Amino acid sequence: MEKFDAAIIGGGPAGSTAALYLHKQGFNVCLIEKKTFPRETLCGEFLSQEVSNSLINLDLFEGFLSLDPNPITNFKFYDDNNDPIQTELKFTAYGIKRGTFDNYLLSAVKNKGIKVFQPGEVREIIHGNGLITLVIDNGYSPQKIFCDKVIAAYGKQNILDKKLNRDFTSNKSFLNGIKFHIDESLFNVLEKDTIQIFVSKGIYCGVNFVGDKKVTVCFLENRRKIQYNPRNQIKYLMEANKNFRLLFTKEIISAIDDLPPYGTGNIYFGKKDLVREGVYFIGDSSAVIAPFAGDGIGIAMQSAKLISDIFEKQRSNNLNNIQTELFYIQEWKKLFKKRLLIAKSVQNIIMNNSFRGIGYKIIRTFPGLLGYIIRATRG
Protein backbone atom coordinates (compact mmCIF):
# COMPACT_ATOMS: atom_id res chain seq x y z
CA MET A 1 0.00 0.00 0.00
CA GLU A 2 1.14 3.51 -0.78
CA LYS A 3 2.07 5.91 2.02
CA PHE A 4 1.59 9.69 1.93
CA ASP A 5 2.25 12.59 4.28
CA ALA A 6 -1.28 13.83 3.62
CA ALA A 7 -4.32 12.60 1.70
CA ILE A 8 -6.81 15.16 0.42
CA ILE A 9 -10.43 14.12 -0.14
CA GLY A 10 -11.98 16.23 -2.90
CA GLY A 11 -10.54 17.73 -6.07
CA GLY A 12 -12.38 21.07 -6.18
CA PRO A 13 -10.73 24.46 -5.54
CA ALA A 14 -9.99 23.72 -1.87
CA GLY A 15 -8.56 20.25 -2.45
CA SER A 16 -6.56 21.04 -5.57
CA THR A 17 -5.13 24.22 -4.05
CA ALA A 18 -4.14 22.38 -0.86
CA ALA A 19 -2.39 19.71 -2.93
CA LEU A 20 -0.46 22.35 -4.87
CA TYR A 21 0.63 24.29 -1.78
CA LEU A 22 1.65 21.17 0.16
CA HIS A 23 3.56 19.80 -2.82
CA LYS A 24 5.33 23.15 -3.15
CA GLN A 25 6.44 22.82 0.50
CA GLY A 26 7.85 19.35 -0.09
CA PHE A 27 5.07 17.18 1.31
CA ASN A 28 4.23 13.88 -0.37
CA VAL A 29 0.49 14.22 -0.95
CA CYS A 30 -2.28 12.53 -2.87
CA LEU A 31 -5.73 13.69 -3.90
CA ILE A 32 -8.89 11.58 -4.12
CA GLU A 33 -11.80 12.77 -6.30
CA LYS A 34 -14.95 10.72 -6.90
CA LYS A 35 -16.13 12.56 -10.05
CA THR A 36 -14.68 12.61 -13.55
CA PHE A 37 -13.73 16.14 -14.66
CA PRO A 38 -14.82 18.44 -16.15
CA ARG A 39 -18.11 18.41 -14.28
CA GLU A 40 -20.50 21.12 -13.14
CA THR A 41 -21.58 21.71 -9.57
CA LEU A 42 -23.58 24.26 -7.62
CA CYS A 43 -21.73 27.58 -7.57
CA GLY A 44 -22.40 31.25 -8.25
CA GLU A 45 -19.23 31.19 -10.40
CA PHE A 46 -18.04 34.57 -9.17
CA LEU A 47 -14.31 34.62 -8.33
CA SER A 48 -13.29 37.47 -6.06
CA GLN A 49 -9.86 39.00 -5.48
CA GLU A 50 -8.74 36.23 -3.10
CA VAL A 51 -8.88 33.76 -5.98
CA SER A 52 -6.65 35.93 -8.16
CA ASN A 53 -4.19 36.29 -5.28
CA SER A 54 -4.05 32.52 -4.77
CA LEU A 55 -3.55 31.88 -8.47
CA ILE A 56 -0.72 34.42 -8.57
CA ASN A 57 0.96 32.75 -5.57
CA LEU A 58 0.81 29.40 -7.38
CA ASP A 59 2.01 30.82 -10.72
CA LEU A 60 -1.33 29.88 -12.29
CA PHE A 61 -2.80 33.31 -13.00
CA GLU A 62 -1.57 33.70 -16.57
CA GLY A 63 -2.89 30.26 -17.44
CA PHE A 64 -6.19 31.18 -15.82
CA LEU A 65 -6.48 34.31 -17.98
CA SER A 66 -5.94 32.14 -21.06
CA LEU A 67 -9.28 30.48 -20.20
CA ASP A 68 -10.89 33.83 -21.08
CA PRO A 69 -12.79 34.46 -17.81
CA ASN A 70 -15.21 37.38 -17.80
CA PRO A 71 -13.96 40.45 -15.84
CA ILE A 72 -16.49 41.85 -13.33
CA THR A 73 -16.02 45.28 -11.76
CA ASN A 74 -19.51 46.37 -10.64
CA PHE A 75 -22.26 45.23 -8.28
CA LYS A 76 -26.03 45.84 -8.45
CA PHE A 77 -28.70 44.79 -5.96
CA TYR A 78 -32.42 44.74 -6.89
CA ASP A 79 -34.90 44.57 -4.02
CA ASP A 80 -38.25 43.40 -5.45
CA ASN A 81 -39.39 46.24 -7.74
CA ASN A 82 -37.23 49.07 -6.41
CA ASP A 83 -34.42 50.80 -8.24
CA PRO A 84 -31.06 49.08 -7.81
CA ILE A 85 -28.42 49.83 -5.23
CA GLN A 86 -25.06 49.76 -6.98
CA THR A 87 -21.36 50.28 -6.44
CA GLU A 88 -17.98 49.60 -7.99
CA LEU A 89 -16.23 46.57 -6.53
CA LYS A 90 -12.82 48.34 -6.24
CA PHE A 91 -11.19 45.17 -7.60
CA THR A 92 -11.52 42.95 -10.65
CA ALA A 93 -13.49 39.77 -10.09
CA TYR A 94 -14.09 37.09 -12.72
CA GLY A 95 -16.95 34.95 -13.92
CA ILE A 96 -16.15 31.49 -15.27
CA LYS A 97 -17.89 28.12 -15.40
CA ARG A 98 -17.09 26.05 -12.35
CA GLY A 99 -16.41 22.96 -14.44
CA THR A 100 -13.78 24.84 -16.45
CA PHE A 101 -12.11 26.32 -13.36
CA ASP A 102 -12.03 23.08 -11.38
CA ASN A 103 -10.62 21.18 -14.33
CA TYR A 104 -7.89 23.81 -14.73
CA LEU A 105 -6.82 23.47 -11.09
CA LEU A 106 -6.91 19.66 -11.07
CA SER A 107 -4.91 19.55 -14.31
CA ALA A 108 -2.28 21.71 -12.60
CA VAL A 109 -2.17 19.16 -9.76
CA LYS A 110 -1.62 16.29 -12.20
CA ASN A 111 1.01 18.26 -14.11
CA LYS A 112 3.02 18.54 -10.89
CA GLY A 113 3.16 14.75 -10.67
CA ILE A 114 0.92 14.63 -7.60
CA LYS A 115 -0.84 11.28 -7.24
CA VAL A 116 -4.56 11.57 -8.05
CA PHE A 117 -7.08 8.79 -7.45
CA GLN A 118 -9.92 9.55 -9.87
CA PRO A 119 -12.61 8.38 -9.82
CA GLY A 120 -12.26 7.33 -6.22
CA GLU A 121 -14.49 7.75 -3.17
CA VAL A 122 -13.29 7.37 0.41
CA ARG A 123 -15.57 4.94 2.19
CA GLU A 124 -13.70 4.51 5.48
CA ILE A 125 -11.12 6.35 7.57
CA ILE A 126 -9.35 3.94 9.94
CA HIS A 127 -6.94 5.02 12.69
CA GLY A 128 -4.32 2.66 14.08
CA ASN A 129 -0.60 2.13 14.71
CA GLY A 130 0.16 5.81 14.35
CA LEU A 131 -1.16 5.95 10.79
CA ILE A 132 -4.46 6.59 9.04
CA THR A 133 -5.80 4.11 6.51
CA LEU A 134 -8.20 5.27 3.80
CA VAL A 135 -10.39 2.74 2.02
CA ILE A 136 -11.06 4.01 -1.51
CA ASP A 137 -13.85 2.74 -3.73
CA ASN A 138 -12.83 3.08 -7.38
CA GLY A 139 -15.88 1.28 -8.77
CA TYR A 140 -14.13 -2.06 -9.13
CA SER A 141 -12.40 -3.17 -5.94
CA PRO A 142 -11.55 -1.41 -2.66
CA GLN A 143 -8.11 0.13 -2.47
CA LYS A 144 -6.23 1.12 0.68
CA ILE A 145 -3.61 3.80 1.25
CA PHE A 146 -1.70 4.96 4.33
CA CYS A 147 -1.25 8.60 5.35
CA ASP A 148 -0.20 10.70 8.31
CA LYS A 149 -2.93 13.30 7.86
CA VAL A 150 -6.31 13.64 6.15
CA ILE A 151 -7.72 16.85 4.70
CA ALA A 152 -11.44 16.89 3.90
CA ALA A 153 -12.17 19.19 0.96
CA TYR A 154 -15.24 17.45 -0.39
CA GLY A 155 -17.65 20.39 -0.30
CA LYS A 156 -20.86 21.18 1.54
CA GLN A 157 -21.79 17.62 2.49
CA ASN A 158 -20.55 14.07 2.09
CA ILE A 159 -21.35 10.60 3.37
CA LEU A 160 -18.24 10.89 5.56
CA ASP A 161 -19.87 13.67 7.59
CA LYS A 162 -22.31 11.19 9.12
CA LYS A 163 -19.60 8.57 9.62
CA LEU A 164 -17.56 11.16 11.49
CA ASN A 165 -20.64 12.09 13.58
CA ARG A 166 -20.50 15.77 12.65
CA ASP A 167 -23.27 17.59 14.50
CA PHE A 168 -24.72 19.55 11.59
CA THR A 169 -25.77 16.42 9.65
CA SER A 170 -29.05 16.22 11.59
CA ASN A 171 -29.90 19.86 10.87
CA LYS A 172 -32.73 20.69 8.45
CA SER A 173 -32.05 24.10 6.93
CA PHE A 174 -34.76 23.95 4.21
CA LEU A 175 -32.39 26.02 2.05
CA ASN A 176 -31.72 24.76 -1.47
CA GLY A 177 -29.24 26.09 -4.00
CA ILE A 178 -29.85 25.82 -7.75
CA LYS A 179 -27.72 26.90 -10.73
CA PHE A 180 -28.60 27.25 -14.41
CA HIS A 181 -26.44 28.15 -17.39
CA ILE A 182 -28.60 30.25 -19.74
CA ASP A 183 -27.59 31.27 -23.24
CA GLU A 184 -26.87 34.99 -23.60
CA SER A 185 -29.26 35.18 -26.58
CA LEU A 186 -32.17 34.84 -24.12
CA PHE A 187 -31.29 38.13 -22.39
CA ASN A 188 -32.62 41.55 -23.30
CA VAL A 189 -30.17 43.23 -20.95
CA LEU A 190 -26.77 41.80 -20.15
CA GLU A 191 -24.21 43.88 -18.27
CA LYS A 192 -21.18 41.66 -18.60
CA ASP A 193 -19.04 43.71 -16.22
CA THR A 194 -21.61 43.49 -13.40
CA ILE A 195 -22.76 40.89 -10.91
CA GLN A 196 -26.47 41.45 -10.28
CA ILE A 197 -28.47 40.25 -7.27
CA PHE A 198 -32.27 39.92 -7.39
CA VAL A 199 -34.44 39.08 -4.39
CA SER A 200 -38.05 38.47 -3.47
CA LYS A 201 -39.92 36.55 -0.82
CA GLY A 202 -37.93 33.44 0.12
CA ILE A 203 -35.52 33.62 -2.82
CA TYR A 204 -32.16 35.21 -3.59
CA CYS A 205 -30.64 35.07 -7.10
CA GLY A 206 -27.25 36.04 -8.53
CA VAL A 207 -26.70 36.67 -12.24
CA ASN A 208 -23.34 37.10 -13.99
CA PHE A 209 -21.78 36.36 -17.36
CA VAL A 210 -19.27 33.48 -17.33
CA GLY A 211 -18.06 33.39 -20.93
CA ASP A 212 -18.73 30.80 -23.62
CA LYS A 213 -21.96 32.74 -24.39
CA LYS A 214 -23.43 31.59 -21.06
CA VAL A 215 -24.85 33.42 -18.07
CA THR A 216 -24.97 31.86 -14.62
CA VAL A 217 -28.30 32.23 -12.83
CA CYS A 218 -27.80 30.83 -9.33
CA PHE A 219 -30.35 31.12 -6.55
CA LEU A 220 -30.94 30.20 -2.93
CA GLU A 221 -34.51 29.31 -2.00
CA ASN A 222 -36.27 28.72 1.30
CA ARG A 223 -38.12 25.43 0.82
CA ARG A 224 -39.91 25.81 4.14
CA LYS A 225 -42.15 28.46 2.56
CA ILE A 226 -41.89 27.77 -1.17
CA GLN A 227 -42.46 24.43 -2.85
CA TYR A 228 -41.90 25.17 -6.54
CA ASN A 229 -39.61 23.06 -8.69
CA PRO A 230 -36.30 24.68 -9.75
CA ARG A 231 -37.45 25.81 -13.20
CA ASN A 232 -40.64 27.32 -11.81
CA GLN A 233 -38.57 29.30 -9.34
CA ILE A 234 -37.15 31.33 -12.22
CA LYS A 235 -40.70 32.01 -13.41
CA TYR A 236 -41.78 32.90 -9.86
CA LEU A 237 -38.96 35.43 -9.49
CA MET A 238 -39.84 36.95 -12.87
CA GLU A 239 -43.37 37.54 -11.61
CA ALA A 240 -42.23 38.93 -8.27
CA ASN A 241 -39.36 41.14 -9.41
CA LYS A 242 -39.92 43.26 -12.52
CA ASN A 243 -36.22 44.02 -12.88
CA PHE A 244 -35.46 40.31 -13.09
CA ARG A 245 -38.23 39.87 -15.66
CA LEU A 246 -36.83 42.65 -17.83
CA LEU A 247 -33.54 40.78 -18.16
CA PHE A 248 -35.03 38.12 -20.44
CA THR A 249 -36.58 37.82 -23.87
CA LYS A 250 -40.01 36.19 -24.15
CA GLU A 251 -38.33 32.99 -25.40
CA ILE A 252 -37.03 32.25 -21.90
CA ILE A 253 -40.38 30.79 -20.81
CA SER A 254 -40.25 27.95 -23.33
CA ALA A 255 -36.47 27.53 -23.16
CA ILE A 256 -36.32 27.19 -19.39
CA ASP A 257 -38.01 23.79 -19.37
CA ASP A 258 -35.02 22.30 -21.19
CA LEU A 259 -32.35 23.74 -18.90
CA PRO A 260 -30.38 21.23 -16.80
CA PRO A 261 -30.28 22.32 -13.14
CA TYR A 262 -27.29 21.85 -10.83
CA GLY A 263 -28.26 21.88 -7.19
CA THR A 264 -27.72 21.00 -3.56
CA GLY A 265 -30.37 20.64 -0.88
CA ASN A 266 -30.38 21.41 2.83
CA ILE A 267 -27.49 23.87 2.69
CA TYR A 268 -26.19 24.52 6.19
CA PHE A 269 -24.65 27.93 6.94
CA GLY A 270 -24.05 27.38 10.65
CA LYS A 271 -21.00 26.37 12.63
CA LYS A 272 -19.09 23.19 11.75
CA ASP A 273 -16.20 21.55 13.54
CA LEU A 274 -12.85 22.25 11.90
CA VAL A 275 -11.12 19.07 13.04
CA ARG A 276 -12.82 15.76 13.77
CA GLU A 277 -11.10 12.49 14.63
CA GLY A 278 -7.85 13.74 13.13
CA VAL A 279 -9.49 14.98 9.91
CA TYR A 280 -8.91 18.64 8.98
CA PHE A 281 -11.77 20.37 7.13
CA ILE A 282 -11.20 23.13 4.58
CA GLY A 283 -13.37 25.00 2.06
CA ASP A 284 -17.11 24.33 2.22
CA SER A 285 -16.39 21.30 4.40
CA SER A 286 -15.30 23.69 7.15
CA ALA A 287 -18.00 26.34 6.59
CA VAL A 288 -20.35 27.43 3.81
CA ILE A 289 -20.26 31.18 3.29
CA ALA A 290 -23.55 32.97 2.70
CA PRO A 291 -23.81 33.63 -1.06
CA PHE A 292 -24.14 37.40 -0.75
CA ALA A 293 -20.42 37.54 0.05
CA GLY A 294 -19.61 35.68 -3.15
CA ASP A 295 -16.36 34.27 -1.82
CA GLY A 296 -16.90 30.54 -1.42
CA ILE A 297 -14.07 29.73 -3.83
CA GLY A 298 -11.89 32.44 -2.34
CA ILE A 299 -12.27 31.05 1.16
CA ALA A 300 -11.70 27.54 -0.18
CA MET A 301 -8.36 28.54 -1.64
CA GLN A 302 -7.35 30.63 1.37
CA SER A 303 -8.13 27.78 3.76
CA ALA A 304 -6.02 25.50 1.55
CA LYS A 305 -3.08 27.86 1.94
CA LEU A 306 -3.71 28.01 5.68
CA ILE A 307 -3.65 24.24 6.15
CA SER A 308 -0.41 23.94 4.21
CA ASP A 309 1.18 26.63 6.39
CA ILE A 310 -0.08 24.89 9.54
CA PHE A 311 1.43 21.56 8.49
CA GLU A 312 4.72 23.28 7.68
CA LYS A 313 4.61 24.95 11.11
CA GLN A 314 4.10 21.54 12.74
CA ARG A 315 7.03 20.08 10.85
CA SER A 316 9.45 22.93 11.52
CA ASN A 317 8.48 23.42 15.20
CA ASN A 318 7.92 19.75 16.02
CA LEU A 319 4.35 20.32 17.23
CA ASN A 320 2.28 17.34 18.31
CA ASN A 321 -1.11 16.60 16.75
CA ILE A 322 -3.13 18.24 19.52
CA GLN A 323 -1.10 21.44 19.28
CA THR A 324 -1.45 21.42 15.51
CA GLU A 325 -5.22 20.97 15.63
CA LEU A 326 -5.66 23.80 18.13
CA PHE A 327 -3.38 26.05 16.11
CA TYR A 328 -5.38 25.39 12.93
CA ILE A 329 -8.69 26.17 14.67
CA GLN A 330 -7.26 29.38 16.12
CA GLU A 331 -5.84 30.63 12.81
CA TRP A 332 -8.93 29.62 10.81
CA LYS A 333 -11.15 31.69 13.12
CA LYS A 334 -8.83 34.69 12.77
CA LEU A 335 -9.14 34.52 9.00
CA PHE A 336 -12.80 33.70 8.51
CA LYS A 337 -15.03 33.96 11.59
CA LYS A 338 -15.86 37.68 11.31
CA ARG A 339 -16.41 37.47 7.53
CA LEU A 340 -18.75 34.52 7.85
CA LEU A 341 -20.74 36.23 10.60
CA ILE A 342 -21.22 39.40 8.54
CA ALA A 343 -22.18 37.44 5.42
CA LYS A 344 -24.71 35.32 7.32
CA SER A 345 -26.23 38.38 8.99
CA VAL A 346 -26.69 40.05 5.59
CA GLN A 347 -28.22 36.87 4.21
CA ASN A 348 -30.73 36.71 7.07
CA ILE A 349 -31.77 40.29 6.33
CA ILE A 350 -32.11 39.65 2.60
CA MET A 351 -34.20 36.50 3.05
CA ASN A 352 -36.61 38.27 5.44
CA ASN A 353 -39.12 40.59 3.75
CA SER A 354 -39.52 43.00 6.67
CA PHE A 355 -35.84 43.29 7.49
CA ARG A 356 -34.87 43.57 3.83
CA GLY A 357 -37.09 46.61 3.34
CA ILE A 358 -35.54 48.34 6.33
CA GLY A 359 -32.03 47.39 5.20
CA TYR A 360 -32.72 48.71 1.69
CA LYS A 361 -33.79 52.10 3.08
CA ILE A 362 -30.74 52.30 5.35
CA ILE A 363 -28.31 51.62 2.50
CA ARG A 364 -30.19 54.12 0.33
CA THR A 365 -29.62 56.69 3.08
CA PHE A 366 -26.01 55.64 3.75
CA PRO A 367 -24.69 54.26 0.41
CA GLY A 368 -21.19 53.83 1.80
CA LEU A 369 -22.48 50.86 3.83
CA LEU A 370 -22.63 48.69 0.71
CA GLY A 371 -18.95 49.23 0.03
CA TYR A 372 -18.18 48.45 3.67
CA ILE A 373 -20.07 45.13 3.50
CA ILE A 374 -18.19 44.13 0.35
CA ARG A 375 -14.83 44.98 1.93
CA ALA A 376 -15.71 43.27 5.22
CA THR A 377 -16.50 39.98 3.49
CA ARG A 378 -13.17 39.85 1.63
CA GLY A 379 -9.87 38.59 2.93
CORRA-V703462 format. One record per backbone hydrogen bond with DSSP energy under -0.5 kcal/mol. NH is the residue of the N-H (numbers start at 1). CO is the residue of the C=O. E is the energy in kcal/mol with one decimal. If there is no record, write none. Layout:
BEGIN
[[NH;CO;E] [NH;CO;E]]
END
This chain:
BEGIN
[[2;144;-0.5] [4;146;-1.8] [5;28;-2.5] [6;28;-1.3] [7;149;-2.4] [8;30;-2.3] [9;7;-0.5] [9;151;-3.0] [10;8;-0.8] [10;32;-3.2] [12;153;-0.5] [16;12;-2.9] [17;13;-1.8] [18;14;-2.2] [19;15;-2.3] [20;16;-2.1] [21;17;-2.5] [22;18;-2.7] [23;19;-2.3] [24;20;-2.0] [25;21;-1.3] [26;23;-1.6] [27;22;-2.5] [29;27;-0.9] [30;6;-1.6] [31;115;-2.3] [32;8;-2.9] [33;117;-2.6] [47;45;-0.5] [47;94;-3.4] [48;46;-0.6] [51;48;-1.1] [52;48;-1.1] [53;49;-2.3] [54;50;-2.2] [55;51;-2.6] [56;52;-2.4] [57;53;-2.3] [58;54;-1.5] [59;56;-1.6] [60;55;-3.4] [61;55;-0.8] [64;60;-2.0] [65;61;-2.4] [66;62;-1.3] [67;64;-1.7] [68;65;-1.8] [70;95;-2.8] [71;69;-0.6] [72;93;-2.7] [73;193;-2.4] [74;193;-1.9] [75;87;-2.5] [76;195;-2.2] [77;85;-2.8] [78;197;-3.4] [79;77;-0.6] [80;78;-0.8] [80;199;-1.4] [82;79;-2.5] [85;77;-2.5] [87;75;-2.1] [89;73;-2.6] [93;72;-3.0] [93;91;-0.7] [94;47;-2.1] [95;70;-2.3] [96;45;-1.0] [97;210;-0.7] [101;97;-2.2] [102;98;-3.0] [103;99;-1.8] [104;100;-1.8] [105;101;-2.2] [106;102;-2.7] [107;103;-2.2] [108;104;-1.7] [109;105;-1.8] [110;106;-2.2] [111;107;-2.4] [112;108;-1.0] [112;109;-0.7] [113;110;-1.7] [114;109;-1.5] [115;29;-0.8] [117;31;-3.1] [118;116;-0.8] [119;33;-0.6] [120;33;-1.4] [121;137;-2.2] [123;121;-0.5] [123;135;-3.1] [124;135;-1.1] [126;133;-3.1] [128;131;-2.2] [131;128;-1.8] [132;147;-2.6] [133;126;-3.4] [134;145;-2.4] [135;124;-2.2] [136;134;-0.6] [136;143;-4.0] [137;121;-3.3] [138;136;-0.7] [138;141;-0.6] [143;136;-2.6] [145;134;-1.7] [146;2;-3.3] [147;132;-2.0] [148;4;-1.4] [149;5;-1.0] [150;278;-0.8] [151;7;-2.7] [152;150;-0.5] [152;280;-3.5] [153;9;-2.8] [153;151;-0.7] [161;158;-1.6] [162;158;-0.6] [162;159;-0.5] [163;159;-1.4] [164;160;-2.1] [165;162;-1.4] [166;161;-2.5] [169;166;-1.5] [170;167;-1.3] [171;168;-2.0] [173;171;-0.6] [176;174;-0.6] [176;221;-2.2] [177;264;-2.8] [178;219;-2.5] [179;262;-2.6] [180;217;-2.1] [182;180;-0.6] [182;215;-2.7] [184;213;-2.5] [186;183;-2.0] [187;184;-1.6] [188;247;-3.4] [189;247;-1.5] [192;190;-1.1] [194;191;-1.8] [195;74;-2.4] [196;194;-0.5] [196;207;-2.5] [197;76;-2.6] [198;205;-3.0] [199;78;-1.8] [200;203;-2.0] [203;200;-2.1] [204;220;-2.2] [205;198;-2.7] [206;218;-3.2] [207;196;-2.7] [208;216;-1.7] [210;214;-2.3] [214;211;-1.9] [215;182;-2.3] [216;208;-2.7] [217;180;-2.5] [217;215;-0.5] [218;206;-2.5] [218;216;-0.5] [219;178;-2.8] [220;204;-2.8] [221;176;-2.6] [222;202;-2.4] [223;174;-3.6] [223;221;-0.9] [224;174;-0.5] [225;222;-1.0] [226;222;-1.8] [233;229;-1.3] [234;230;-0.9] [234;231;-0.6] [235;231;-1.2] [236;232;-2.8] [237;233;-2.4] [238;234;-1.8] [239;235;-1.7] [240;236;-1.9] [241;237;-2.4] [242;240;-0.5] [243;80;-0.6] [244;241;-0.5] [245;241;-2.0] [246;242;-2.1] [247;243;-0.5] [247;244;-1.0] [248;245;-1.2] [249;186;-2.3] [252;249;-1.5] [253;250;-1.0] [255;251;-2.2] [256;252;-2.3] [257;254;-0.5] [258;255;-1.6] [259;256;-1.3] [262;179;-2.1] [264;177;-2.1] [267;175;-3.2] [269;267;-0.6] [276;279;-2.2] [279;276;-1.9] [280;150;-2.6] [281;274;-2.6] [282;152;-2.3] [285;282;-1.3] [286;283;-1.6] [287;283;-1.6] [289;287;-0.6] [293;290;-1.6] [294;291;-0.8] [299;295;-2.9] [300;296;-1.9] [301;297;-2.4] [302;298;-2.3] [303;299;-2.8] [304;300;-1.4] [305;301;-1.8] [306;302;-2.3] [307;303;-2.3] [308;304;-1.7] [309;305;-2.1] [310;306;-2.5] [311;307;-2.3] [312;308;-1.9] [313;309;-2.2] [314;310;-2.4] [315;311;-2.1] [316;312;-2.6] [317;313;-2.2] [318;314;-0.9] [319;314;-1.4] [324;320;-2.3] [325;321;-2.6] [326;322;-2.3] [327;323;-2.3] [328;324;-2.3] [329;325;-2.3] [330;326;-2.3] [331;327;-2.4] [332;328;-2.7] [333;329;-2.1] [334;330;-1.6] [335;331;-1.8] [336;332;-2.6] [337;333;-1.5] [338;333;-0.5] [340;336;-2.7] [341;337;-2.1] [342;338;-2.3] [343;339;-2.4] [344;340;-2.5] [345;341;-2.2] [346;342;-2.3] [347;343;-2.2] [348;344;-2.4] [349;345;-1.7] [350;346;-2.5] [351;347;-2.5] [352;349;-1.0] [353;351;-0.5] [356;352;-2.8] [357;353;-1.8] [358;354;-1.6] [359;355;-3.0] [360;356;-2.7] [361;357;-1.8] [362;358;-2.2] [363;359;-2.4] [364;360;-2.1] [365;361;-1.9] [366;362;-2.7] [369;366;-2.2] [370;367;-1.1] [371;367;-0.7] [372;368;-1.8] [373;369;-2.5] [374;370;-2.1] [375;371;-2.4] [376;372;-2.8] [377;373;-1.2] [378;375;-1.4]]
END
